[in-house]
Amino acid sequence: MLKVLGVVVITLLIIWIEIPPMKKQNKKKEIWMFSIFQFIATALLSLVVLNVKIPSPLELIRIIYKPFSDVLFSLLS
């Protein structure tokens, strides 16, 4: 739990450094995108420090293309 707190503290530090210059330049879209990516990164890193197994995005690609691959290999055999 202490590790997750460390992740949150570091995230807040990054936000504290990055957001004010964007606010001064009135970059609303950039602030939204930064916030979304920062939230995703914080959530994933929190899961990593809690030793939760995170599936690879390549696994989803494999699941999608496996039926096509099987059909193609059966046709070529």
C-alpha positions in Angstrom: 0.0 0.0 0.0 2.9 2.3 0.7 4.1 1.8 -2.9 0.8 2.9 -4.3 0.9 6.0 -2.1 4.4 6.6 -3.6 3.0 6.3 -7.1 0.2 8.8 -6.2 2.6 11.3 -4.7 4.9 11.1 -7.8 1.9 11.5 -10.0 0.7 14.6 -8.1 4.2 16.0 -8.3 4.2 15.5 -12.1 0.8 17.2 -12.3 1.9 20.1 -10.1 4.8 20.7 -12.5 3.1 20.1 -15.9 -0.4 21.6 -15.5 0.3 25.3 -14.5 2.2 26.1 -17.7 -0.6 24.6 -19.8 -3.2 26.6 -17.9 -1.3 29.8 -18.5 -1.2 29.1 -22.3 -4.9 28.1 -22.2 -4.3 24.6 -23.6 -7.5 22.9 -22.6 -7.3 20.0 -25.0 -3.7 19.3 -24.0 -4.7 19.4 -20.3 -7.5 16.8 -21.0 -5.2 14.5 -22.9 -2.5 14.8 -20.3 -5.0 14.0 -17.6 -6.3 11.0 -19.4 -2.9 9.5 -20.1 -1.7 10.3 -16.6 -4.7 8.6 -15.1 -4.1 5.5 -17.2 -0.4 5.5 -16.4 -1.1 5.9 -12.7 -3.6 3.1 -12.7 -1.4 0.7 -14.6 1.7 1.5 -12.4 -0.4 1.0 -9.3 -1.4 -2.4 -10.5 2.2 -3.2 -11.3 3.5 -2.3 -7.8 0.6 -4.4 -6.3 1.9 -7.4 -8.4 -1.2 -7.7 -10.5 -0.7 -9.5 -13.7 -1.5 -7.1 -16.6 -2.2 -8.8 -19.9 -0.2 -7.7 -22.9 -2.0 -5.9 -25.7 -0.5 -8.4 -28.1 -2.6 -11.1 -26.4 -5.8 -9.4 -27.7 -4.4 -9.3 -31.2 -3.5 -13.0 -30.9 -7.1 -13.8 -29.8 -8.6 -11.9 -32.7 -6.3 -13.3 -35.4 -6.1 -16.9 -34.2 -9.3 -18.2 -36.0 -8.1 -16.6 -39.3 -4.7 -18.2 -38.8 -6.2 -21.6 -38.1 -8.3 -21.4 -41.2 -5.4 -20.3 -43.4 -3.1 -23.0 -42.1 -5.8 -25.7 -42.6 -6.3 -24.5 -46.2 -2.5 -24.5 -46.9 -2.0 -28.0 -45.4 
